[in-house]
Amino acid sequence: MLFVLNTNAQYYLRGEIKDEKNQHLQNVKILLNSDRNVYYSGSTGGFGIMCRSLKDSLTLSIDGYEVKALNVKTDVFQQITMKALSSNISKNRPKLISFAKDQNFSSTYNWYVSDESYFSLVENEIVNANKFPNTGFSLNINKASYSNIRRFLNTKSLVPPDAVRIEELLNYFNLHYREPGNKDVFNIESQVSDCPWNIKSKLLFLNVNARKLDMDNVPPSNLVFLIDASGSMELPNRLPLVKAAFQMLIKNLRPIDTVSIVAYGGTVSVWLPPTSGAEKQKITESIEELTANGDTPGESAIRMAYKLAERSFIKGGNNRVILATDGDFNVGEVSEKALEDLITQEKKTGVYLTCLGVGMGNFKDSKLEILAKRGNGNYAYLDDINEAEKVLVKEVTQTFFSVADDVFLNVHFNPAVIKDYRLIGFDNKRDAIADSTGDLEGGEIGSGNSVLAIFEITPSVADSLINNISPAQVLLKYTLPATKVRKKLSYDCPSNYLPFNKIDKEFQLGAVIGMFGMKLRQSKYFPLSDWTEIEQIANSAYDPTNYLQKQFVQLIANAKKIYIKKRMKVRH
């Protein structure tokens, strides 16, 4: 509580403030009308104010709630309820990644990995196309799940099923990229083929490609490095890795770019004020001087980083906070919900948020995922220096330069052609799908990204996919970052069935990545296939000259050994 003493005060006004769900509201602005002084409610929603008279009046306000004015008697304990604005109710509902009617809960597993945290995901179900032909899902360029899975397998550990987000595995490889023509923002392609794990089904590949920005005309960047330098970041795969990663990024900065650094560990400070990208040595030395120490006041650090980004805001530029952390916040607001609300408010400034996760043992994947989604940004996990180079050097425009915001697809299946369908990946958090009023939240797409989505579909009749009738119509919706103009792109999927061994190799690889993800997730829709089958298809589909694809094949081999060995131990 905040107590304000006044030598002339004779009365003491006390009370508490809650919302309509009976939850305490902190930091509510309280204007005492008799003396025009401003006070704030404490962490439990309570307040105590010295007053000069028995009767007074208050005006209460806080973002997202209706302003409340009321008369009070200072000798009565005040129990005050704030009413949420209708727009705020919508914004704070759990956000869906995909949406389809006829959705049920799949069985889930409770996994505990040291002190790491992951959202509990609900696998998408098979949907009847005649009853529910429409489905929708948001697009993003998050890739964290793949490198996090690689970290588990490289340490010969089983992967927690909820750490597996299949859409992020597909994003990692930027498969089947075809640059849009005519300076279009997007182009869409599709392919129908056989399903390798179910002879009764087919696969529909939807491939969305974003245009590449002209590097000679990339707008100036206003970057705020928000670096976790708390005690938990001391290990080599945490702060030292983050420092090396940012130092690689600095090498590509231009004089027109601006960098600031906010560091937090015990305290929060502006470690480096806004500095031109031309001063590379100064920025590098500033990063190198960081040491890990203290607790983790993530909330106040986020607020300071956004304020710094706002002060250096470049109109029409790339304004972005880059948070590097293990996600282990332990001071101030620490829950996913509280941080979600904070970022939802801060993103109104027009500043994007990129999250870079590091570490193991106490890694908070769930916090970083929700921060990136609500911050209109993206999320990557750095398991080693090679991944840092991939994200911050080789794919820097894909990571940091948005070509479209709030992007999502609506797919309308033709019941005359498609009997039922199931979206692979894009699984929702359990709390989001449990809320029937949940909204579909679009994502950010960066320059030159390819997003691949795969549906497992069942034809209505045997030859329905080769009769020249479109199996589905697609509507892509997005917002242009600079103008905030909402755009649409329509696409009719052609009836272009080809046998699996005849389709583009990168579509084949996409199917294998989906199989790999479902196997790790212990999907009930993937019960019969084994690791050998996945390995065989991957060996025939991958490009041996592509390092990432070659590494993926080796990862399958590693997973096969780990899971078969584990199964044998269980049987024994």
Buried (B, 14 or more C-beta within 10 A) or exposed (E): BEEBEEEEBEBEBBBBBBBEEEEBBBEBBBBBEEBEEEBEBBEEBBBBBBBBEEEBEBBBBBEBBEEBEEEBEBEEEBEBEBEBBEEBEEBBBBBBBBBBEEBEEBEBEEBEBEEBBBBBBBBBBBBBBEEBBBBBBBBBBBBBBBBBBBBBBEEEEBBBBBBBBBBBBBBBBBBBBEEBEEEEBBBBBBBBBBBBBBEEBBBBBBBBBBBBBEEEEBBBBBBBBBBBBBBBBBBEBBBBBBBBBBBBBBEEBEEBBBBBBBBBBBEBBBBBEBBBBEBBEEBBEBBEEBEBEBBBBBBBBBBBBBBBBBEBBBEEBBBBBBBBBBBBBEBBBBEBEEBBBBBBBBBEBBBBBBBBBBBBEBBBBBBBBBBBBBBBBBBBBBBBBEBBBBBBBEBBBBBBBBBBBBBBBBBBBBBBBBBBBBBBBBBBBBBBBEEEEBBBBBBBBBBBBBBBBBBBBBBBEEEBBEEEEBBBBBBBBBBBBEEEEEBEBEBEBBBBBEEBEEBBBBBBBBBBBBBBBBBBBBBEBBEEBEBEBBBEBBEEBBEEEEEEBEEBBEBBBBBBEBBEEEEEEEEE
